[in-house]
Amino acid sequence: MSLAEVVGGALDLVDHHRRVVLGIAGMPGAGKSTLADAVEAGVAAARGDDWVAHVPMDGYHLADVQLERLDALSRKGAPDTFDADGYAHLVRRLVAEADTWVYAPGFERTLEQPIAAAVVVPPSARLVVTEGNYLLLDEPRWQAARSAMAEVWYVTGDDELRRSRLVDRHVTFGKSPVAAATWVEQTDEVNAARVAAAADGADRVVVNGPDGWSFAR
């Protein structure tokens, strides 16, 4: 199975709908953003750049000033360190207000901070791809966003490689190798366990394998 079939699965969701949202969930470092980018590029090649948009959940990270207020800075990336209600409101707007320009926050990894209105979804977009760790969590705030999505796909792959990528990512954005490894073990992997526990709620499972992307179910 090839990326073309994964892209085809995304296109099939749109059908006669004015617009649909496809969610991509998975553990930290699983390849959610990479898959979202690949789906966006494949759909754009098939239908045109304006037909598809990508809105990551990361823009709904609480800013550090709020995490400090909540004494949660050391747990940054945990489910309660996101504005899940705001994210759910955005997903519902994307479906209900398909004829307007919808702005959404982005996330600047160098600063490790959300950036207001960094992303825009044009009225021409029929498919919006969104990705994040917690789209399948069995909690009301996250279920509110999930209920507005046509499907949620769960990305999985080699765990050792996933953790290695996480360490490399943290080093790239400023942590020392030791601090990066510690953060992965004490923070990212705690979050990963919660994500994995909710995986059965996915509509489809996408494997991030050595030969590319494929549907496992």
N, C-alpha and C positions, 0 to 999 in steps of 0.2 A: 504494500500500500504506500502511496506517495503523498507528498504535500498537496498535489493537485486534488486528491480525493478528500483531504481535510478541508481544503478551500471549497470544494464542491459541497461538502456537508454544511458549511457556513452559508453558502449561497442558497441552499435548499430551504433554509429557515425563513427567508424573506417572502418567497412565494407572492401572494397577493397583498401582503401587509404594506402599509405605508412606510413603516420603519420597525425594525426589531433590534433588540440588544442581545448580543451573545456574551456571556460571561465565561471567563477562563480563570479557574482556581487551581491552587496547588501549594505545596510547601515552599518556604523561602528557598530560592535558588533552583527551583525545579525547571524553570524555563518559560514561565508564563508570559513575560514581556517579549521574549524571542518568538514564541508561537503567535502572540497577538500581532507582532510586526509582520511575521510571515503571512498570516491570514490577510492582514490589511493589504500587503503588497500584492498577493495573489488575486484578491477581489478587485483591487484597483486595476490590475492588468486585464482582468476579464470584463469589467464594467465601467472603468473610469475612476480617476482619483476622487471625484466629488461624490461617488456612490457609497463610500465607506469612510468611517472615522474611528479613531482609537482614543478612548478616554480611560486612562489608568485610575485605579482606586487610590493610588499613592498621594494624589492631591489632597486627600482628606485626612492625611496625617495631622494630628494636632501640632501646632507650632511649639517649639521648645519652651517659650514663655508660659504656655498653658501646661505643658508637662511638668515644668518646675513648680507651678502653682499646685498641681495635683500630686506632687512628689512621685512622679512616674517617669522621669527622664531616663532612669536606668532600665526601664522596661519598654523603651520606645520600640514600636512595632507590634506590641501586643494588641489584642482586639479592642481593649478599652482605651487605647491611645489614638483611635481614629474617631472622626465625626461620622459615625455610621448613619445617623439620622439624616445628616446633610447629603451623604452619598445616596441614600435611598430616595431622597427628594429629587436629586439629579436624575437618577435612572428613570423614575416615573415621568419626569419632564421630557426626557429624551423620546419617550414613546408618545406621550399625550400632546406635546407641542412640536410635532414634527415639521411644521411649516414655519418655524422661527429659527433664528440663530441662537444656539444655546451655548453659553460660556461655562467653562468648568476650570477648577484649579489644577495646576500641574505640580510637579515636585522636582526641585532642583537638588540633585544628589551631591553636588559639590558643597552646597550650603546645608544640605540635609533639612530643608525647609519647604513647606508648600508655597506656591506662588499663585496669587489670585488671577483668574481669568486668563491663564496661560494657554488654555485649550479652547477651541471653538468647534462646534458641530454645525455644519451648514444645513439648510433645509433640503438640499439635494441628497443628503446621506440616507440611504435606505437601510444600511447595516452599521451598527455601532458596536465595536469590540471593546469590552472593558475587562480588566484583569486585576486580581488581587488575592491575597491569601484566604480571606474569610468569607467568600461569597456563599459557601455552603454551611456556615455555622448555624446550628439549631438554636438560635437566639432571636427574639422578635425584631430587634433593630436590624440584624443582617437579613432576616427573612423578608423584611419589607422591601429591600433592594432585590433580592432573589425573585420575588413574586412578579416583578416587572420585566424579568428577562425571559426571552424565548427558550433558551437552554443555558445550562452551565456545564462546561467541560472541565474535567479534572486532569491536570498534567502530572505524569509520574515518570520516573527514570531511575538511573543508578544513584543510590543514596551517597556513596562515597564521593562520586564526582560532584553531586549537588553540594555537599558540604565544602569540598575544595573550592568550588566556584564562589561560594559565599565568603570564604576567607579571603580569596583574591579580590573580591569586590570591596570588602571593607578596607583592605590594604590600599587599593586604588584610590579610595576616597578619604584616606588620611590616617587610618589606624595602623599601629605597628603590627607586625606579624603575630606577636604574642597576644596583644590586645584583641586583634581580629579573631584569633582562634578561641580566645576566652569568651568573646561576645557570641560567637556561633554556638559554642557549647552551652552557655548559660542563658542565652536569650533566644536566639533563632531556633534552636532545637526544641525548646519548650513550646514555642509557637507552632513549630512544625508538627508536634504531636497532636495539638488541637486540630490542626488542619486535616491531618491524616484520619483522625477519628470521624470526620464528617464526610469523607470521600464517597461513601455509599450513596449519598444524595445526588451525585452527579448524573446528568443525562447521558454523557459519554465520557470515556476515559481515553486520553491521548498519551501515547508513549513517546517520550523523548529519548530515542535510541541512537546507537552508533550509525545507523543507516538512514536517519531522518525521523520524521514524524509519522505516526500511524495510529489508527483507532484500535484500541483493544476491545472495546464494545461500544 
